[in-house]
Amino acid sequence: MSVVMPEAVLPDRRGATRRTAALIAAACVISAAVAFAVSRATDDTPATKSNAVGPTTTLASAGSSAAAASSTTTPAVPVIAQSTPIGAAQVLDVGTIIAKISPSVVKVSVDINNAQGSGEGVGTGVVLTADGQILTNAHVVSDATTVRVVEFGKTEPVAAKVLGIDVGNDLALLKIDATGLTVMDFADSSKAKVGDPVVAMGYALDLEGDPSVTSGIISALNRSMVTDNGALDGLLQTDAAISSGNSGGPLVNAAGQLIGINTAVARSDSTNTANNIGFAISSKEIQRVLVHLRSKDSTTRTEGYLGVSVTDRHDGGRGAIVKEVQVGSPAAKTGLQVGDVVSKVNGLPIDGQGGLIASIRDSAPGDVITIEYTRNGTVMSSQATLVARPPGS
């Protein structure tokens, strides 16, 4: 089974119609070598985008230097609604939810030009501010030379500027010239429970007209996955159908409040079968990343570095197995050894290599982390002071 980024409907550039090309893009998946490695939904044309989610956080405009946040009055993070019914008995009124959130959902279209060729892509975004800040996935816009947004209920696209891209966390902040937009309500994803009803909305397959709507439940919490160049953690898993074009779109609760941004979906491969397994970046993670995306510092964010290579356990247990320890690294200095099984970082459980990779990359140089691990059946704990991630690592 592989996990694909469902953002971009990449049209066949050999003369097929856009809708036909969208179906090709959704069906053709690059299989990953490791289960749950992330690859991109793709067709077999030069329009294919090669990179999925990477480790670098770059606060820069697509094709130009970084732009500052649009307004000093813009809140650093979305305001969490005070009356959030997550976890309570809920009846899902999809019609009411659609009426509430539709004005806050936009189409994001891009022109792509990279080493694989040129083409187009389509994803989804949500409105963060009335003056035109839009949140979407980084993989929707990271290769874009031009970014456009079509507001809900309108037909003409408007130019969008990329204020910031966090490739490692797969989020991007856009800005359009607008006033009076309807802002998406946010809820606290940490209060979400397995079984809570949810609705997903997005421009699936770039079908003509309004965005598609699907419903389901939260299937699991705090999922981790390894991407092509990094990892994502703290993900919400849902059985609400997510397709190419949905990336960057909202996953909302029964009150029509955003609890996640849809980012990936599992596909079947030759050895595993996947049905309705989608993933969303939680609103809690979004709030943390937005602080960086709205920063006026246009430099690349320096990530923490521990200095280990890890792999998943294959005995059904939780944690990540240390495969290699870099000489002179923080991991070496704290005493980690090959074969140690890391189970917690700063008291939080680690689910596989993806969980450990993401927790370290989310930290900064100089951060002191507490690592709990098992060696030959003995539970041990030590602290490590992270350093800056070396280039290319």
C-alpha positions, 0 to 999 in steps of 0.5 A: 500500500502506498500513500499519495498526495491527492492535491494536483490534477495533472492534465494529460498534455497529449490532447486529452480533455481536462476531465479525462486527464483528471481521471488518469491522474487519480488512477496512476500512482507511483508505488512506494518501496516502503508501506506508507511512504508518500508519493504523488498522484501522477500521470505519465506526462512531463507535467508530473511533479516529482517532489512530495513533502520535503524536510525544508521550511522555506518562507519564500514566494514561488519564483520570487523572494519572500513576502511579509505578512499582509497585515500587522493586525492579522492574528498569528493563528486562527481563533479557536471557536469557544463552543466546540462540540467535538466529543459530544453526541453529534448529528451530522447535518451535511447540508447546514455544514455545506452552507456554512463552509462553502464561502471559505473554500477556494480553488487553487490552480497553478502553472508548473515548470520543473525538471520533469517539464511543464503543466498545470495542477489544481488543489483546494484552499481555505480562507484564513482572513477577510483580506485574502490569506489562504491556507493550502498544502505546500505540495500544491504550490511548491513547484508553481511558477504562477498561482491563482485562486478562484473564490467560491461562487465566482468563475474568474481566477485572481493572482495569488502570492505565496507568503510562505511555504513549509515543505516539511509540514506540507503547508503554504500560506497564500495572499490574494487581493480581496476584502470581506471574505468569509473566514473559516472557523477553526476548532481544537483538534486535540479534543477530537475523538475517534468516531466523531463525524466529519465532512471533507470538501475540495475540488476533487479531480478538478470536476466542473462547478462547485467543490465536492463534498464527502462525509465520514468519521475520524478513524484514528488520531495522531497518525505518522507517515514517512514522506519522500524527504521527511515525515508528518505526524499528529495526523487525523485519519478519516474514511471520508473520501479524499481524491486528487484535487482535495489537497489543501481543503478542509476536514470539518467537524459537525459544527462546520469548524475546521479540524484538519487540512486534507493532505494524503490518501492511501492507495492499494498496491500489489501487497495491500488493500486500502479503502477510504484511508485519508489523512489531514494535518490537524488544526493544532499543527496548523496553528504552530506552523502558521507562526512561521509562515506569517513571519517576516523572516524570509530565511529558511527555518533551521531544523533540529538534528539528532543524528540517527537513522531509524526504521520501523519495528516489525514485531508489532510494537511501537517505537522506532529502532535505531539503525545508525548513530552519526559520530559526534552527533547529539545522539552519540553524545547522549549515548544512543546505540544501534538497536535501541528502540526509541519509544518517547520524545519529551514524554510523547509516544513515538509511532514508528520512524515517521513519528521520530523523524517528525518530532526532531524536525519540528524542533530547533537547534539548541532545544533539549529533548528527553528521549526514552528508549529500550535497550536489551529489555531495560527502559532508559532515558537521556537528554540530547541537545539538538544542533542544526541540520547539516545541508543535504541530510 
